[in-house]
Amino acid sequence: MVSLEDFAGQFIWSDYAAPWCGPCTPQTQAIKQVERSLDEADAVVFLTIMTSDMGGFGDPATQQTAAEWASRFQLDPTRVLAANLTAMTIPKHLLFSPEGHVLFEKTAPMKAAEIGSVLEQYMDDWWAWKQSGDFADWMHMD
């Protein structure tokens, strides 16, 4: 079991994927590219949540599904999780603040440059809000 509390004080980028999802392969590669480009000081944890197995709807992901995805893309196996979210539209992305606020959510493929830009903007906005308490753009979802 993994919980947001496991990563207290860090930003969390979670992406949702499945082995049958065509856009999920290039999406995982884009996320890896962004992860490699960040400094440790950025304190971003990248999690992949496998939503289903090869059967798609009604075929929940298993620990084996997660392990195979982690191996296929050389991901940290402790950061690839299995869930029973077979009805979820993917790829999906969520960015959480160090306090668990949902800062960003998008259901669609994203390129590495777009992910990097989102991280920079929302992390900067969150830190500015944390210091000033002023209303921030991330406080309303489109």
N, CA, C and O atoms as CSV, one atom per row, in Angstrom:
chain,resi,resn,atom,element,x,y,z
A,1,MET,N,N,0.839,-1.186,0.000
A,1,MET,CA,C,0.000,0.000,0.000
A,1,MET,C,C,0.882,1.246,0.000
A,1,MET,O,O,1.887,1.311,0.708
A,2,VAL,N,N,0.499,2.209,-0.787
A,2,VAL,CA,C,1.202,3.482,-0.862
A,2,VAL,C,C,0.195,4.576,-0.539
A,2,VAL,O,O,-0.975,4.503,-0.914
A,3,SER,N,N,0.676,5.580,0.157
A,3,SER,CA,C,-0.178,6.683,0.566
A,3,SER,C,C,0.546,7.991,0.287
A,3,SER,O,O,1.776,8.023,0.238
A,4,LEU,N,N,-0.207,9.069,0.104
A,4,LEU,CA,C,0.409,10.383,-0.084
A,4,LEU,C,C,1.315,10.730,1.086
A,4,LEU,O,O,2.321,11.418,0.909
A,5,GLU,N,N,0.968,10.259,2.283
A,5,GLU,CA,C,1.789,10.543,3.461
A,5,GLU,C,C,3.204,9.970,3.321
A,5,GLU,O,O,4.142,10.469,3.944
A,6,ASP,N,N,3.356,8.925,2.504
A,6,ASP,CA,C,4.682,8.341,2.282
A,6,ASP,C,C,5.639,9.341,1.634
A,6,ASP,O,O,6.857,9.185,1.710
A,7,PHE,N,N,5.080,10.358,1.001
A,7,PHE,CA,C,5.890,11.327,0.264
A,7,PHE,C,C,5.654,12.742,0.782
A,7,PHE,O,O,5.737,13.707,0.021
A,8,ALA,N,N,5.362,12.867,2.063
A,8,ALA,CA,C,5.112,14.175,2.669
A,8,ALA,C,C,6.273,15.115,2.374
A,8,ALA,O,O,7.439,14.731,2.457
A,9,GLY,N,N,5.937,16.336,2.032
A,9,GLY,CA,C,6.946,17.342,1.749
A,9,GLY,C,C,7.452,17.320,0.319
A,9,GLY,O,O,8.349,18.091,-0.026
A,10,GLN,N,N,6.899,16.456,-0.522
A,10,GLN,CA,C,7.333,16.364,-1.916
A,10,GLN,C,C,6.141,16.537,-2.840
A,10,GLN,O,O,5.008,16.204,-2.492
A,11,PHE,N,N,6.417,17.059,-4.011
A,11,PHE,CA,C,5.396,17.082,-5.048
A,11,PHE,C,C,5.298,15.675,-5.624
A,11,PHE,O,O,6.299,14.965,-5.711
A,12,ILE,N,N,4.090,15.272,-6.018
A,12,ILE,CA,C,3.877,13.941,-6.593
A,12,ILE,C,C,3.210,14.106,-7.952
A,12,ILE,O,O,2.148,14.717,-8.069
A,13,TRP,N,N,3.849,13.555,-8.971
A,13,TRP,CA,C,3.247,13.481,-10.306
A,13,TRP,C,C,2.811,12.035,-10.470
A,13,TRP,O,O,3.642,11.127,-10.487
A,14,SER,N,N,1.503,11.823,-10.593
A,14,SER,CA,C,1.031,10.461,-10.821
A,14,SER,C,C,0.434,10.375,-12.215
A,14,SER,O,O,-0.357,11.223,-12.629
A,15,ASP,N,N,0.829,9.338,-12.922
A,15,ASP,CA,C,0.226,9.093,-14.224
A,15,ASP,C,C,-0.422,7.724,-14.179
A,15,ASP,O,O,0.044,6.813,-13.494
A,16,TYR,N,N,-1.500,7.604,-14.920
A,16,TYR,CA,C,-2.294,6.378,-14.955
A,16,TYR,C,C,-2.141,5.763,-16.332
A,16,TYR,O,O,-2.268,6.449,-17.347
A,17,ALA,N,N,-1.865,4.459,-16.364
A,17,ALA,CA,C,-1.542,3.785,-17.613
A,17,ALA,C,C,-2.058,2.349,-17.592
A,17,ALA,O,O,-2.510,1.854,-16.559
A,18,ALA,N,N,-1.985,1.695,-18.737
A,18,ALA,CA,C,-2.324,0.270,-18.867
A,18,ALA,C,C,-1.530,-0.296,-20.037
A,18,ALA,O,O,-1.202,0.441,-20.967
A,19,PRO,N,N,-1.215,-1.589,-20.011
A,19,PRO,CA,C,-0.398,-2.166,-21.083
A,19,PRO,C,C,-1.071,-2.146,-22.455
A,19,PRO,O,O,-0.373,-2.182,-23.468
A,20,TRP,N,N,-2.383,-2.089,-22.522
A,20,TRP,CA,C,-3.090,-2.079,-23.795
A,20,TRP,C,C,-3.228,-0.670,-24.382
A,20,TRP,O,O,-3.670,-0.523,-25.522
A,21,CYS,N,N,-2.862,0.346,-23.637
A,21,CYS,CA,C,-3.051,1.752,-24.017
A,21,CYS,C,C,-1.921,2.208,-24.934
A,21,CYS,O,O,-0.780,2.336,-24.491
A,22,GLY,N,N,-2.227,2.456,-26.213
A,22,GLY,CA,C,-1.228,2.893,-27.172
A,22,GLY,C,C,-0.477,4.149,-26.770
A,22,GLY,O,O,0.752,4.156,-26.844
A,23,PRO,N,N,-1.157,5.223,-26.345
A,23,PRO,CA,C,-0.452,6.453,-25.972
A,23,PRO,C,C,0.347,6.333,-24.670
A,23,PRO,O,O,1.172,7.199,-24.379
A,24,CYS,N,N,0.118,5.287,-23.889
A,24,CYS,CA,C,0.796,5.174,-22.590
A,24,CYS,C,C,2.289,4.867,-22.719
A,24,CYS,O,O,3.069,5.254,-21.849
A,25,THR,N,N,2.696,4.188,-23.774
A,25,THR,CA,C,4.123,3.900,-23.955
A,25,THR,C,C,4.927,5.175,-24.187
A,25,THR,O,O,5.883,5.423,-23.452
A,26,PRO,N,N,4.574,6.008,-25.195
A,26,PRO,CA,C,5.329,7.251,-25.349
A,26,PRO,C,C,5.150,8.183,-24.145
A,26,PRO,O,O,6.038,8.978,-23.834
A,27,GLN,N,N,3.998,8.082,-23.469
A,27,GLN,CA,C,3.770,8.906,-22.283
A,27,GLN,C,C,4.754,8.546,-21.182
A,27,GLN,O,O,5.316,9.434,-20.541
A,28,THR,N,N,4.967,7.277,-20.960
A,28,THR,CA,C,5.917,6.830,-19.946
A,28,THR,C,C,7.331,7.280,-20.299
A,28,THR,O,O,8.095,7.686,-19.424
A,29,GLN,N,N,7.673,7.207,-21.575
A,29,GLN,CA,C,8.998,7.662,-22.008
A,29,GLN,C,C,9.164,9.166,-21.785
A,29,GLN,O,O,10.242,9.612,-21.393
A,30,ALA,N,N,8.115,9.950,-22.028
A,30,ALA,CA,C,8.178,11.404,-21.800
A,30,ALA,C,C,8.355,11.705,-20.315
A,30,ALA,O,O,9.130,12.590,-19.953
A,31,ILE,N,N,7.657,10.991,-19.469
A,31,ILE,CA,C,7.772,11.205,-18.029
A,31,ILE,C,C,9.184,10.854,-17.554
A,31,ILE,O,O,9.765,11.572,-16.741
A,32,LYS,N,N,9.731,9.749,-18.064
A,32,LYS,CA,C,11.118,9.390,-17.715
A,32,LYS,C,C,12.086,10.493,-18.119
A,32,LYS,O,O,13.014,10.809,-17.375
A,33,GLN,N,N,11.877,11.074,-19.284
A,33,GLN,CA,C,12.731,12.153,-19.755
A,33,GLN,C,C,12.662,13.345,-18.798
A,33,GLN,O,O,13.693,13.926,-18.461
A,34,VAL,N,N,11.479,13.706,-18.366
A,34,VAL,CA,C,11.314,14.819,-17.422
A,34,VAL,C,C,11.973,14.482,-16.095
A,34,VAL,O,O,12.677,15.310,-15.516
A,35,GLU,N,N,11.747,13.280,-15.620
A,35,GLU,CA,C,12.320,12.865,-14.331
A,35,GLU,C,C,13.847,12.959,-14.356
A,35,GLU,O,O,14.464,13.417,-13.394
A,36,ARG,N,N,14.447,12.522,-15.459
A,36,ARG,CA,C,15.916,12.586,-15.578
A,36,ARG,C,C,16.432,14.019,-15.614
A,36,ARG,O,O,17.565,14.281,-15.210
A,37,SER,N,N,15.605,14.950,-16.096
A,37,SER,CA,C,16.051,16.334,-16.251
A,37,SER,C,C,15.956,17.153,-14.961
A,37,SER,O,O,16.523,18.243,-14.881
A,38,LEU,N,N,15.256,16.647,-13.965
A,38,LEU,CA,C,15.056,17.410,-12.728
A,38,LEU,C,C,16.186,17.180,-11.740
A,38,LEU,O,O,16.791,16.109,-11.699
A,39,ASP,N,N,16.458,18.202,-10.948
A,39,ASP,CA,C,17.405,18.086,-9.845
A,39,ASP,C,C,16.704,17.443,-8.658
A,39,ASP,O,O,15.484,17.533,-8.527
A,40,GLU,N,N,17.476,16.796,-7.794
A,40,GLU,CA,C,16.883,16.222,-6.584
A,40,GLU,C,C,16.223,17.298,-5.742
A,40,GLU,O,O,15.263,17.022,-5.022
A,41,ALA,N,N,16.725,18.518,-5.824
A,41,ALA,CA,C,16.161,19.621,-5.039
A,41,ALA,C,C,14.724,19.916,-5.447
A,41,ALA,O,O,13.972,20.519,-4.681
A,42,ASP,N,N,14.337,19.494,-6.648
A,42,ASP,CA,C,12.971,19.741,-7.099
A,42,ASP,C,C,11.944,18.930,-6.307
A,42,ASP,O,O,10.766,19.283,-6.267
A,43,ALA,N,N,12.393,17.855,-5.686
A,43,ALA,CA,C,11.544,17.038,-4.805
A,43,ALA,C,C,10.221,16.632,-5.456
A,43,ALA,O,O,9.148,16.859,-4.898
A,44,VAL,N,N,10.314,16.031,-6.638
A,44,VAL,CA,C,9.132,15.498,-7.314
A,44,VAL,C,C,9.244,13.981,-7.328
A,44,VAL,O,O,10.260,13.422,-7.743
A,45,VAL,N,N,8.199,13.334,-6.874
A,45,VAL,CA,C,8.110,11.881,-6.919
A,45,VAL,C,C,7.193,11.531,-8.089
A,45,VAL,O,O,6.095,12.074,-8.207
A,46,PHE,N,N,7.644,10.626,-8.949
A,46,PHE,CA,C,6.841,10.195,-10.083
A,46,PHE,C,C,6.287,8.803,-9.783
A,46,PHE,O,O,7.042,7.866,-9.520
A,47,LEU,N,N,4.972,8.682,-9.826
A,47,LEU,CA,C,4.304,7.400,-9.614
A,47,LEU,C,C,3.521,7.033,-10.869
A,47,LEU,O,O,2.917,7.894,-11.509
A,48,THR,N,N,3.538,5.764,-11.211
A,48,THR,CA,C,2.699,5.251,-12.288
A,48,THR,C,C,1.698,4.297,-11.668
A,48,THR,O,O,2.070,3.381,-10.934
A,49,ILE,N,N,0.435,4.513,-11.963
A,49,ILE,CA,C,-0.627,3.648,-11.452
A,49,ILE,C,C,-1.194,2.889,-12.644
A,49,ILE,O,O,-1.786,3.473,-13.551
A,50,MET,N,N,-1.001,1.591,-12.622
A,50,MET,CA,C,-1.539,0.731,-13.668
A,50,MET,C,C,-3.007,0.501,-13.358
A,50,MET,O,O,-3.353,0.037,-12.271
A,51,THR,N,N,-3.880,0.827,-14.321
A,51,THR,CA,C,-5.316,0.792,-14.076
A,51,THR,C,C,-5.962,-0.545,-14.410
A,51,THR,O,O,-6.987,-0.913,-13.835
A,52,SER,N,N,-5.352,-1.266,-15.344
A,52,SER,CA,C,-5.935,-2.547,-15.746
A,52,SER,C,C,-4.858,-3.407,-16.400
A,52,SER,O,O,-3.739,-2.960,-16.649
A,53,ASP,N,N,-5.226,-4.629,-16.664
A,53,ASP,CA,C,-4.313,-5.557,-17.321
A,53,ASP,C,C,-4.625,-5.563,-18.819
A,53,ASP,O,O,-5.363,-4.700,-19.295
A,54,MET,N,N,-4.091,-6.494,-19.546
A,54,MET,CA,C,-4.252,-6.525,-21.000
A,54,MET,C,C,-5.702,-6.639,-21.446
A,54,MET,O,O,-6.025,-6.249,-22.568
A,55,GLY,N,N,-6.576,-7.157,-20.608
A,55,GLY,CA,C,-7.972,-7.324,-20.990
A,55,GLY,C,C,-8.765,-6.029,-21.012
A,55,GLY,O,O,-9.872,-5.995,-21.549
A,56,GLY,N,N,-8.225,-4.965,-20.440
A,56,GLY,CA,C,-8.935,-3.685,-20.436
A,56,GLY,C,C,-10.041,-3.646,-19.399
A,56,GLY,O,O,-9.847,-4.093,-18.269
A,57,PHE,N,N,-11.201,-3.117,-19.769
A,57,PHE,CA,C,-12.321,-2.946,-18.848
A,57,PHE,C,C,-12.660,-4.261,-18.153
A,57,PHE,O,O,-12.864,-5.285,-18.806
A,58,GLY,N,N,-12.717,-4.224,-16.837
A,58,GLY,CA,C,-13.076,-5.398,-16.059
A,58,GLY,C,C,-11.919,-6.322,-15.745
A,58,GLY,O,O,-12.106,-7.336,-15.072
A,59,ASP,N,N,-10.729,-5.996,-16.219
A,59,ASP,CA,C,-9.548,-6.827,-15.990
A,59,ASP,C,C,-8.543,-5.995,-15.186
A,59,ASP,O,O,-7.645,-5.387,-15.770
A,60,PRO,N,N,-8.681,-5.960,-13.858
A,60,PRO,CA,C,-7.848,-5.064,-13.042
A,60,PRO,C,C,-6.358,-5.384,-13.122
A,60,PRO,O,O,-5.951,-6.526,-13.332
A,61,ALA,N,N,-5.569,-4.339,-12.947
A,61,ALA,CA,C,-4.123,-4.508,-12.908
A,61,ALA,C,C,-3.743,-5.335,-11.685
A,61,ALA,O,O,-4.437,-5.319,-10.668
A,62,THR,N,N,-2.652,-6.043,-11.797
A,62,THR,CA,C,-2.132,-6.845,-10.695
A,62,THR,C,C,-0.712,-6.385,-10.370
A,62,THR,O,O,-0.147,-5.541,-11.066
A,63,GLN,N,N,-0.158,-6.938,-9.328
A,63,GLN,CA,C,1.235,-6.629,-9.018
A,63,GLN,C,C,2.145,-7.072,-10.166
A,63,GLN,O,O,3.167,-6.439,-10.434
A,64,GLN,N,N,1.776,-8.139,-10.827
A,64,GLN,CA,C,2.566,-8.602,-11.981
A,64,GLN,C,C,2.483,-7.585,-13.114
A,64,GLN,O,O,3.486,-7.313,-13.774
A,65,THR,N,N,1.286,-7.015,-13.349
A,65,THR,CA,C,1.134,-5.973,-14.369
A,65,THR,C,C,2.092,-4.825,-14.082
A,65,THR,O,O,2.799,-4.356,-14.974
A,66,ALA,N,N,2.110,-4.375,-12.823
A,66,ALA,CA,C,2.966,-3.266,-12.411
A,66,ALA,C,C,4.444,-3.630,-12.556
A,66,ALA,O,O,5.243,-2.829,-13.042
A,67,ALA,N,N,4.799,-4.833,-12.133
A,67,ALA,CA,C,6.200,-5.266,-12.217
A,67,ALA,C,C,6.667,-5.348,-13.670
A,67,ALA,O,O,7.794,-4.960,-13.981
A,68,GLU,N,N,5.817,-5.845,-14.551
A,68,GLU,CA,C,6.188,-5.954,-15.962
A,68,GLU,C,C,6.356,-4.573,-16.596
A,68,GLU,O,O,7.257,-4.371,-17.411
A,69,TRP,N,N,5.491,-3.619,-16.225
A,69,TRP,CA,C,5.594,-2.255,-16.754
A,69,TRP,C,C,6.890,-1.605,-16.258
A,69,TRP,O,O,7.610,-0.969,-17.027
A,70,ALA,N,N,7.171,-1.772,-14.978
A,70,ALA,CA,C,8.399,-1.215,-14.401
A,70,ALA,C,C,9.624,-1.793,-15.102
A,70,ALA,O,O,10.555,-1.054,-15.422
A,71,SER,N,N,9.635,-3.076,-15.340
A,71,SER,CA,C,10.761,-3.726,-15.999
A,71,SER,C,C,10.892,-3.254,-17.448
A,71,SER,O,O,11.993,-2.962,-17.914
A,72,ARG,N,N,9.785,-3.181,-18.142
A,72,ARG,CA,C,9.784,-2.783,-19.553
A,72,ARG,C,C,10.409,-1.398,-19.755
A,72,ARG,O,O,11.103,-1.163,-20.743
A,73,PHE,N,N,10.155,-0.482,-18.806
A,73,PHE,CA,C,10.628,0.893,-18.960
A,73,PHE,C,C,11.743,1.261,-17.978
A,73,PHE,O,O,12.091,2.435,-17.845
A,74,GLN,N,N,12.299,0.268,-17.297
A,74,GLN,CA,C,13.360,0.487,-16.301
A,74,GLN,C,C,12.943,1.550,-15.279
A,74,GLN,O,O,13.689,2.488,-14.999
A,75,LEU,N,N,11.740,1.381,-14.733
A,75,LEU,CA,C,11.211,2.264,-13.693
A,75,LEU,C,C,11.455,1.650,-12.327
A,75,LEU,O,O,11.583,0.432,-12.205
A,76,ASP,N,N,11.521,2.479,-11.310
A,76,ASP,CA,C,11.621,1.992,-9.935
A,76,ASP,C,C,10.359,1.180,-9.636
A,76,ASP,O,O,9.265,1.745,-9.634
A,77,PRO,N,N,10.478,-0.127,-9.384
A,77,PRO,CA,C,9.285,-0.956,-9.175
A,77,PRO,C,C,8.453,-0.546,-7.962
A,77,PRO,O,O,7.275,-0.891,-7.876
A,78,THR,N,N,9.051,0.183,-7.030
A,78,THR,CA,C,8.274,0.643,-5.870
A,78,THR,C,C,7.426,1.857,-6.219
A,78,THR,O,O,6.609,2.297,-5.410
A,79,ARG,N,N,7.613,2.403,-7.422
A,79,ARG,CA,C,6.861,3.583,-7.856
A,79,ARG,C,C,5.865,3.258,-8.971
A,79,ARG,O,O,5.272,4.162,-9.560
A,80,VAL,N,N,5.684,1.966,-9.259
A,80,VAL,CA,C,4.685,1.524,-10.230
A,80,VAL,C,C,3.701,0.649,-9.467
A,80,VAL,O,O,4.058,-0.406,-8.943
A,81,LEU,N,N,2.462,1.105,-9.416
A,81,LEU,CA,C,1.461,0.492,-8.553
A,81,LEU,C,C,0.321,-0.104,-9.369
A,81,LEU,O,O,0.050,0.338,-10.486
A,82,ALA,N,N,-0.338,-1.102,-8.811
A,82,ALA,CA,C,-1.492,-1.723,-9.461
A,82,ALA,C,C,-2.765,-1.255,-8.775
A,82,ALA,O,O,-2.816,-1.137,-7.551
A,83,ALA,N,N,-3.798,-0.988,-9.578
A,83,ALA,CA,C,-5.080,-0.551,-9.039
A,83,ALA,C,C,-6.206,-1.161,-9.866
A,83,ALA,O,O,-5.999,-1.589,-11.002
A,84,ASN,N,N,-7.371,-1.193,-9.292
A,84,ASN,CA,C,-8.553,-1.664,-10.002
A,84,ASN,C,C,-9.341,-0.438,-10.457
A,84,ASN,O,O,-10.342,-0.058,-9.849
A,85,LEU,N,N,-8.866,0.165,-11.536
A,85,LEU,CA,C,-9.495,1.363,-12.092
A,85,LEU,C,C,-9.801,1.138,-13.569
A,85,LEU,O,O,-9.500,1.987,-14.408
A,86,THR,N,N,-10.392,0.004,-13.880
A,86,THR,CA,C,-10.535,-0.420,-15.267
A,86,THR,C,C,-11.423,0.500,-16.098
A,86,THR,O,O,-11.335,0.474,-17.326
A,87,ALA,N,N,-12.265,1.304,-15.480
A,87,ALA,CA,C,-13.161,2.184,-16.241
A,87,ALA,C,C,-12.588,3.589,-16.416
A,87,ALA,O,O,-13.277,4.476,-16.920
A,88,MET,N,N,-11.345,3.802,-16.009
A,88,MET,CA,C,-10.727,5.125,-16.080
A,88,MET,C,C,-10.209,5.421,-17.483
A,88,MET,O,O,-9.638,4.548,-18.136
A,89,THR,N,N,-10.411,6.655,-17.944
A,89,THR,CA,C,-9.851,7.099,-19.218
A,89,THR,C,C,-8.387,7.447,-18.995
A,89,THR,O,O,-8.046,8.178,-18.065
A,90,ILE,N,N,-7.517,6.914,-19.865
A,90,ILE,CA,C,-6.080,7.121,-19.705
A,90,ILE,C,C,-5.473,7.509,-21.049
A,90,ILE,O,O,-6.099,7.283,-22.085
A,91,PRO,N,N,-4.290,8.080,-21.063
A,91,PRO,CA,C,-3.463,8.431,-19.913
A,91,PRO,C,C,-4.042,9.625,-19.152
A,91,PRO,O,O,-4.648,10.527,-19.729
A,92,LYS,N,N,-3.833,9.593,-17.856
A,92,LYS,CA,C,-4.303,10.653,-16.972
A,92,LYS,C,C,-3.139,11.073,-16.092
A,92,LYS,O,O,-2.284,10.257,-15.745
A,93,HIS,N,N,-3.112,12.359,-15.730
A,93,HIS,CA,C,-2.029,12.915,-14.933
A,93,HIS,C,C,-2.601,13.716,-13.770
A,93,HIS,O,O,-3.592,14.429,-13.928
A,94,LEU,N,N,-1.984,13.598,-12.621
A,94,LEU,CA,C,-2.318,14.418,-11.454
A,94,LEU,C,C,-1.018,14.911,-10.839
A,94,LEU,O,O,-0.043,14.165,-10.744
A,95,LEU,N,N,-1.008,16.171,-10.424
A,95,LEU,CA,C,0.111,16.721,-9.678
A,95,LEU,C,C,-0.407,17.125,-8.307
A,95,LEU,O,O,-1.345,17.913,-8.190
A,96,PHE,N,N,0.219,16.570,-7.265
A,96,PHE,CA,C,-0.142,16.876,-5.880
A,96,PHE,C,C,0.935,17.745,-5.249
A,96,PHE,O,O,2.123,17.584,-5.529
A,97,SER,N,N,0.508,18.665,-4.397
A,97,SER,CA,C,1.452,19.504,-3.658
A,97,SER,C,C,2.043,18.706,-2.501
A,97,SER,O,O,1.577,17.605,-2.206
A,98,PRO,N,N,3.062,19.250,-1.846
A,98,PRO,CA,C,3.635,18.571,-0.675
A,98,PRO,C,C,2.634,18.377,0.469
A,98,PRO,O,O,2.877,17.588,1.382
A,99,GLU,N,N,1.518,19.092,0.416
A,99,GLU,CA,C,0.481,18.942,1.443
A,99,GLU,C,C,-0.731,18.175,0.926
A,99,GLU,O,O,-1.741,18.074,1.624
A,100,GLY,N,N,-0.645,17.636,-0.285
A,100,GLY,CA,C,-1.724,16.814,-0.824
A,100,GLY,C,C,-2.762,17.552,-1.645
A,100,GLY,O,O,-3.765,16.950,-2.028
A,101,HIS,N,N,-2.564,18.846,-1.934
A,101,HIS,CA,C,-3.484,19.578,-2.807
A,101,HIS,C,C,-3.359,19.051,-4.231
A,101,HIS,O,O,-2.251,18.779,-4.693
A,102,VAL,N,N,-4.471,18.905,-4.925
A,102,VAL,CA,C,-4.409,18.592,-6.351
A,102,VAL,C,C,-4.167,19.914,-7.068
A,102,VAL,O,O,-5.024,20.798,-7.068
A,103,LEU,N,N,-3.003,20.039,-7.674
A,103,LEU,CA,C,-2.626,21.270,-8.350
A,103,LEU,C,C,-2.982,21.249,-9.830
A,103,LEU,O,O,-3.295,22.279,-10.428
A,104,PHE,N,N,-2.927,20.052,-10.404
A,104,PHE,CA,C,-3.106,19.930,-11.847
A,104,PHE,C,C,-3.697,18.559,-12.139
A,104,PHE,O,O,-3.359,17.565,-11.495
A,105,GLU,N,N,-4.594,18.530,-13.134
A,105,GLU,CA,C,-5.187,17.268,-13.580
A,105,GLU,C,C,-5.460,17.370,-15.071
A,105,GLU,O,O,-6.002,18.366,-15.550
A,106,LYS,N,N,-5.080,16.333,-15.794
A,106,LYS,CA,C,-5.333,16.304,-17.235
A,106,LYS,C,C,-5.466,14.864,-17.700
A,106,LYS,O,O,-4.692,13.992,-17.305
A,107,THR,N,N,-6.461,14.631,-18.545
A,107,THR,CA,C,-6.638,13.322,-19.154
A,107,THR,C,C,-6.357,13.472,-20.647
A,107,THR,O,O,-7.227,13.870,-21.421
A,108,ALA,N,N,-5.146,13.150,-21.026
A,108,ALA,CA,C,-4.685,13.213,-22.421
A,108,ALA,C,C,-3.189,12.978,-22.415
A,108,ALA,O,O,-2.537,13.176,-21.389
A,109,PRO,N,N,-2.636,12.562,-23.534
A,109,PRO,CA,C,-1.183,12.440,-23.607
A,109,PRO,C,C,-0.527,13.815,-23.460
A,109,PRO,O,O,-1.091,14.833,-23.863
A,110,MET,N,N,0.668,13.824,-22.878
A,110,MET,CA,C,1.434,15.061,-22.711
A,110,MET,C,C,2.869,14.814,-23.159
A,110,MET,O,O,3.427,13.745,-22.909
A,111,LYS,N,N,3.455,15.787,-23.811
A,111,LYS,CA,C,4.866,15.710,-24.212
A,111,LYS,C,C,5.739,16.130,-23.033
A,111,LYS,O,O,5.269,16.793,-22.108
A,112,ALA,N,N,7.007,15.741,-23.073
A,112,ALA,CA,C,7.930,16.038,-21.974
A,112,ALA,C,C,8.004,17.534,-21.693
A,112,ALA,O,O,8.000,17.944,-20.533
A,113,ALA,N,N,8.072,18.354,-22.741
A,113,ALA,CA,C,8.166,19.808,-22.543
A,113,ALA,C,C,6.933,20.344,-21.818
A,113,ALA,O,O,7.041,21.225,-20.965
A,114,GLU,N,N,5.768,19.812,-22.160
A,114,GLU,CA,C,4.528,20.252,-21.507
A,114,GLU,C,C,4.522,19.851,-20.036
A,114,GLU,O,O,4.130,20.641,-19.178
A,115,ILE,N,N,4.952,18.634,-19.745
A,115,ILE,CA,C,5.014,18.174,-18.349
A,115,ILE,C,C,5.978,19.052,-17.564
A,115,ILE,O,O,5.663,19.489,-16.458
A,116,GLY,N,N,7.151,19.311,-18.131
A,116,GLY,CA,C,8.131,20.162,-17.470
A,116,GLY,C,C,7.589,21.547,-17.198
A,116,GLY,O,O,7.813,22.105,-16.124
A,117,SER,N,N,6.876,22.110,-18.162
A,117,SER,CA,C,6.284,23.437,-18.011
A,117,SER,C,C,5.219,23.439,-16.914
A,117,SER,O,O,5.165,24.363,-16.102
A,118,VAL,N,N,4.383,22.418,-16.892
A,118,VAL,CA,C,3.354,22.306,-15.849
A,118,VAL,C,C,4.005,22.212,-14.472
A,118,VAL,O,O,3.586,22.892,-13.535
A,119,LEU,N,N,5.018,21.380,-14.354
A,119,LEU,CA,C,5.707,21.249,-13.071
A,119,LEU,C,C,6.277,22.581,-12.612
A,119,LEU,O,O,6.089,22.984,-11.464
A,120,GLU,N,N,6.969,23.259,-13.509
A,120,GLU,CA,C,7.580,24.539,-13.140
A,120,GLU,C,C,6.528,25.550,-12.695
A,120,GLU,O,O,6.666,26.183,-11.649
A,121,GLN,N,N,5.476,25.696,-13.498
A,121,GLN,CA,C,4.441,26.686,-13.187
A,121,GLN,C,C,3.731,26.381,-11.872
A,121,GLN,O,O,3.621,27.248,-11.005
A,122,TYR,N,N,3.257,25.163,-11.728
A,122,TYR,CA,C,2.446,24.843,-10.559
A,122,TYR,C,C,3.283,24.736,-9.289
A,122,TYR,O,O,2.805,25.075,-8.207
A,123,MET,N,N,4.510,24.277,-9.405
A,123,MET,CA,C,5.371,24.233,-8.220
A,123,MET,C,C,5.708,25.654,-7.772
A,123,MET,O,O,5.663,25.952,-6.579
A,124,ASP,N,N,6.043,26.528,-8.715
A,124,ASP,CA,C,6.326,27.921,-8.373
A,124,ASP,C,C,5.099,28.590,-7.754
A,124,ASP,O,O,5.201,29.278,-6.738
A,125,ASP,N,N,3.925,28.377,-8.384
A,125,ASP,CA,C,2.687,28.969,-7.860
A,125,ASP,C,C,2.382,28.467,-6.455
A,125,ASP,O,O,1.947,29.236,-5.599
A,126,TRP,N,N,2.612,27.177,-6.219
A,126,TRP,CA,C,2.305,26.625,-4.901
A,126,TRP,C,C,3.228,27.225,-3.843
A,126,TRP,O,O,2.775,27.600,-2.761
A,127,TRP,N,N,4.521,27.316,-4.155
A,127,TRP,CA,C,5.456,27.895,-3.188
A,127,TRP,C,C,5.133,29.357,-2.921
A,127,TRP,O,O,5.238,29.815,-1.783
A,128,ALA,N,N,4.738,30.105,-3.967
A,128,ALA,CA,C,4.365,31.510,-3.780
A,128,ALA,C,C,3.139,31.605,-2.875
A,128,ALA,O,O,3.096,32.444,-1.976
A,129,TRP,N,N,2.139,30.747,-3.109
A,129,TRP,CA,C,0.948,30.734,-2.250
A,129,TRP,C,C,1.331,30.360,-0.820
A,129,TRP,O,O,0.839,30.962,0.135
A,130,LYS,N,N,2.191,29.386,-0.675
A,130,LYS,CA,C,2.599,28.916,0.657
A,130,LYS,C,C,3.249,30.050,1.452
A,130,LYS,O,O,3.046,30.160,2.661
A,131,GLN,N,N,4.022,30.883,0.776
A,131,GLN,CA,C,4.704,31.984,1.454
A,131,GLN,C,C,3.795,33.186,1.690
A,131,GLN,O,O,3.897,33.835,2.731
A,132,SER,N,N,2.901,33.495,0.737
A,132,SER,CA,C,2.109,34.722,0.832
A,132,SER,C,C,0.674,34.496,1.293
A,132,SER,O,O,0.071,35.370,1.915
A,133,GLY,N,N,0.130,33.320,0.986
A,133,GLY,CA,C,-1.272,33.052,1.308
A,133,GLY,C,C,-2.234,33.656,0.296
A,133,GLY,O,O,-3.448,33.525,0.447
A,134,ASP,N,N,-1.708,34.319,-0.736
A,134,ASP,CA,C,-2.559,34.917,-1.762
A,134,ASP,C,C,-3.192,33.841,-2.627
A,134,ASP,O,O,-2.643,32.749,-2.778
A,135,PHE,N,N,-4.345,34.155,-3.192
A,135,PHE,CA,C,-5.042,33.251,-4.092
A,135,PHE,C,C,-4.112,32.878,-5.241
A,135,PHE,O,O,-3.425,33.737,-5.793
A,136,ALA,N,N,-4.090,31.605,-5.597
A,136,ALA,CA,C,-3.219,31.110,-6.663
A,136,ALA,C,C,-4.045,30.494,-7.781
A,136,ALA,O,O,-5.161,30.026,-7.551
A,137,ASP,N,N,-3.500,30.494,-8.989
A,137,ASP,CA,C,-4.213,29.952,-10.153
A,137,ASP,C,C,-4.649,28.500,-9.954
A,137,ASP,O,O,-5.725,28.110,-10.407
A,138,TRP,N,N,-3.827,27.701,-9.282
A,138,TRP,CA,C,-4.136,26.287,-9.142
A,138,TRP,C,C,-5.345,26.034,-8.228
A,138,TRP,O,O,-5.838,24.909,-8.153
A,139,MET,N,N,-5.817,27.066,-7.542
A,139,MET,CA,C,-6.922,26.889,-6.598
A,139,MET,C,C,-8.265,26.719,-7.282
A,139,MET,O,O,-9.256,26.417,-6.617
A,140,HIS,N,N,-8.322,26.903,-8.567
A,140,HIS,CA,C,-9.570,26.618,-9.304
A,140,HIS,C,C,-9.229,25.702,-10.456
A,140,HIS,O,O,-8.235,25.898,-11.156
A,141,MET,N,N,-10.056,24.713,-10.640
A,141,MET,CA,C,-9.848,23.733,-11.705
A,141,MET,C,C,-10.719,24.128,-12.891
A,141,MET,O,O,-11.857,24.564,-12.717
A,142,ASP,N,N,-10.180,23.971,-14.098
A,142,ASP,CA,C,-10.953,24.265,-15.307
A,142,ASP,C,C,-11.905,23.140,-15.597
A,142,ASP,O,O,-12.647,23.197,-16.577
